[in-house]
């Protein structure tokens, strides 16, 4: 009987231990969003101290993570891709400046699949395919009359590329945004989405070719879900569409919103954030002829960015009446488009516009007060 009592006590505490452990399982991202507040907690930092001596980050433009935990950081100005392991240990540098195989001139974006590293090589006007170790496979010339804006990999090895076709000689014609599917060997398979956008107007003013940026013009925002769906938002209205890379559009959802007026303060901030060069001197602001030819809409678009997290939830960065609050809030939807809630970001972080999300972590680029670049891995907590 005594031994039986001891056995009963042991079984009780063992069961209690496992029940407690189960109750302490980590929350899903959707559950965290439902709480109404999130914070970004830093887990890993990659910076110049992570690199070999006399090597540093010059102007990083894109970050990607593969299924083996490796991190690839596209350095636009250094004309290379820096590769790290999951602990932030430097592995190697891929590429160098040039025009030959495996060389780059202003690489602006990368995508990774199981056996490919795809690089958008802006200066050489091409797409390059390499192995994850950086061995050159092939390249193809971009001849669309524009450049890729963004590159993402799909689980099946295909690549999603957003292009904008520009009509320089037709100033009254908008740009064509095309979201296209390419094979791992860089063969175009199909176009899944097209939309005209007014990112820029190209005009001749005072006998000079001039680019007039179109403020608050609706642009195409998109991301790829973990199961390979392409999630696309065009914020003329608050509508998100979901595409299968083979079948095309499979669903969409809308969300109510109150249009936000463009204010005089918005116009002042827009021009104040620009620079121009005259006589070899860079000045803040813009010349009068730019101000005169810039047209502001009455209302802002519904939103200005979207992200899909590692669970397939869709995060939308919407405009708000209080401009100071915009970077601190986002709308969260589940993969089917059901509204989860409006979420506030607490702490020092803001909406992760250029984040790369992998296995529940958010990878972001930060620049400190001294101008040094840091690549930081965050996890989300409530």
N, C-alpha and C positions, 0 to 999 in steps of 0.2 A: 504493500500500500504506500509505503514511504517513497519508494522509487517511482510509483505511479504519480504521486503528488508532484515530485520534482519534474517528471516528464511533462505533466500538465502545465506547470509554471513555465517551462522552457518553450513549449509550443505556443503558449499565450503571448509571451514576449516576442517570439519569432514572428507570429502573425501580426502583432502590433507594429513591429519594426517595418515589415513590408507594407502594411497599410499606410503608415506614416510616410514611407518613402514614395508610395504611389501618389499620395496627396500633395507631395512637394515637387511633382514633375514640372518641368519647365513649361510656361505658358506658350501657346501659339501666338504668332504675331497678330492674328485677328482678335484674340482675347485681349492682348495688350492695347490694341487700338480702341476696343470697346470701353476701356477705362477712361478714355477722353484725354489722357495726357501720356506723352512718351518722353524719354530722354535717351540720348546717345552716349553710350559709355565706351570710352577708348580701351581697346584691348591690345593693339599692336601699332607701332609707328615705324615707318621706313623713311629715312632721310639720308642726307649726305654721309652721315656717320656709318650708314649701312653699306656704303660703297667702298671699293678699293681706293687707295691713296691716289690723289690727283684726278679722281673721277667724281663728278657731281651731277645733280639734276639741273638742267638748264631751263627747259620750258615744257613740263609734262602736259600731255593733252588727253590721254585716255588710259584707262586701267582695265585689265581683264584678268579673270581667274579661271584656270582649267579644272577638270574633274580630278586631277591628281594633286591639287592644292597649290600649284605654282601660280605666281603672280607676275603678270607682264605689264610693264609701265612704258608707254609710248612717249619718248622724249622728242618733241617736235623740232626743237632748235639743235639738239645734239645729233639728230638724224639717226637714232638707234632705238632699240627696244631693250630695256633692262629687265632681266628675269631674276626672280627671287623664289625661295621655297616658302612653305606655309608659315614658317617661324620668322620670316623676314630676312633670312640669310641670303646674301648675294650669290647667284649662281653664275651668270655670264651676261655679256652684252652682245646683242644680236644686231648686225648691220653696222654700216658707217656711211658717211656722205659719199654720194656718187651716183652713177647712172647704170652701173653694171648689175649682174645678178646678185641679189642679196644686199644691194646698196640702196640708200634712200635719199630723197631730197624733200624735206619737210613732211615726214609721216604724221598724219593727223588722227588716225583711228585704227583700231585693231579688233579682230574677232578671233576667238579660239574655239576649235571643235576637238574631237577626240584625237585627230592626227594632223591638224592643220593650224597654222598661225597665219591669218590673213591680215595684210597691211595695206591701208590706203596711202599711197605714195603721191602726195599732192603735186610736188614740184616736177616729178617725172610723168605725171598724168597717167597713172597706172594702178592696178591692183596687183599685189604680189602674194603668192602662196608659198609658205615655208613649212618645214617640220617644226614641232615645238622646240627643238634644239637649235633652230635657225638655219637649217640647210635649205638652200633654194630649190624650189620645185618648178614654178613657172610664174610668169606675169602676163597680164593682158592690158592693152591700152584702153583708156577711157576716152570715148569719142562722142559723148552725148552733148557736148557744148556746155557742160557744167562740171561740178565735182560732187563726189559723195559727201553727204552731210553726217552720216552715222552708219556704223557697221555692227551687226550682231550675229552670233552663231546660233544655229538651231540644233536640237538634240540629234537629229538624223544626219548631221554633218553639213547640211546646206548653210548658206549665208544669206542674211537679209541686209540689203543695202538701200539707203535712201539717197536718191539723187535729186538735184535741182537743175533743170535745164534753163539756161539764161539766154535771153534774146537781146544781146547788146545793141543791135542795130534797130531794134523796135522798142523805143522807150515807153510806149503806151501798152506794151504787152507784158502781162505778169509772168512770173517764173512757173514752170511746171514741176511740181514735186511728184516723184515717182518712187514707190517702194517696190523693190524688185527682189526676186529670189535667184541666187546663183548656186551652182553646184560647187563642191569642194575644189574642183579643177577650174573654177572661175568661168564656167559656161553659163550664160544667162538662160534661165528656165522659164520665167514668166514674170509679168508685172501684176502685183496683187492690189495695188491702190494707186490712184492718181488724183491730184488736186492742184488747182491753180492757187498760187500765193503771191502776195505783194511783199516780199522781204525787202527789195530794193527797187528803185526806179533809176534807170541810167539815162541821163540827160546831157545835152551839150549846153553849158552855161558859160558865157564870156569866152567862147571858142575853146572850151576845155570839156573833156569828157568827165562827167561828175556822177557819183553815186549818191542818190538821195535815199537814206534809210527811211522806211515807212513805219512810223511809230505805232505801236499797239495794233499792228495788222495781224489777223489770225494766221498762225503758222501750223504746220502739221507736227504733232508730237506723238511718239510711239515708243514701244518697248516690246520685249519678247517674254512670254510667260515660261515657267519651268517645263511645261509640257509642249512647248513649241508653237503656241498660238501667238499671232502678231496683234498687239493691242494698239489701236490707232485712235487718236483724238484730234479733231479739227474744231477749234473753239469758237467758231462763229456762233454756235449754240453749244450748250453743255450736253454733248453727245459723244459716247465712246463706242467704237465698233471693234469687233473681234473677228480676226481672219484666220482661216486655216491656210497654210502655205500652198497646199494642193487644191483645195476645194473653193477657196475664196471666202467671202464674207459668210459667217455662220450665225452671228448674233450682234445685237447692239443694245445699248441702254441709254436713257437720258436722266438728267437730274435737274431739279428746279434751281434757279438762281436769280438774283436780282442784278441786272446790268449796272455796272459801276461807271459813272461819268468820268471823262478825262478832264482834269482840273488845270487851272493855270499853273499850279505848283508842279503838276506832272510834267507840263511842258518845260518849265524852268529846269527841273531835274534832268530831263532828257537831254537838253542841250549842254548843261553843265558837265555831264559825264562824258562828253566827246572832246576830242583834240584834233587839231589840224596843223599843218606845217606851212610856213610862209617865210621865204628868204632863208631857209635852212634852220629856222627857229620853230620849235614845237610850242603851240599855244593851247590853253584850255578853252573849251567852248567851240563855236563854229563861226565861219564868216557869215556876213549878213545875207548873202545870196542863198546860202543853205537854209537859213531861217525862213526866208521869203518863200522858198519853193517846197517847204516841208508842210504837209497837210496832216492834221490830227483828226481822227474820227471823234464822234460825239461820245461813244462808249468804248470801253475796253472789251477785249474778248472775254469769254467765260472763264478761261484758265490759261496758264502759261507754262505748264509742264505736266508730264505724267511719268510714273515709274511703276513697274510691276515687281513685287517683292518675291522672295524665294518660295512662298506658299501660293503664289498666283494672285494675291490681293493687289488691287489697283489703287495707287495713290495719286491724287490729283491736286496740283498746286493751283488754287483759284485766286483770282483777284478779290480784294476786300476793300470796304470803304475806308478803313483806317490803314493807310499804307504801311505804317510801322508794324502792324500786326501780320502782314502778309507772309513774311518769312517764317513765322511761328505757327502757322496752321496749315493743315491739309485735310482733304476729304478722303476717306478710305472706303473702298468697295470690295466685296468678296469677288472671287473669280467669275461668278455668274452676273455680277453687276448689282447685287443687292447692297444697299447703303449700310455701312457699318457705323459711321459716325464722323463728326468733325473733330479732328484731333489737334491738340496743342502740343508744341514742342517746348519743353522746359530745359533750362540750362543754357549753355553757350551756343549750341548748335542751331542751325536753321534748316529749311527744307533742302534735302540732299539732291540738288539739281543734277549734278553729273555723277551721281553715285553709281557704282557697280555693286549689285547685290548677289551674293553667293552664299548658299548654305546658312541663311539667316543673318549673315553679316553684311554691313554696308561699308564699302571701301570708298574713301573720299580723299580728294586732294585739298590741302590747306597751304596757305602761304603766310608765314609769321611776319611780325613787325619788321624784321630785318630782311625780308624778301626771300627767305629760305623756304624751299618746298618740302612739305611733309605729306606722305601718303599714310592715312590713318585707317585702321580697321576698327569699326564700331559694332557693338551689339545694341539692340533696342531693349529698353526696359520700361515698365510703367512706374 
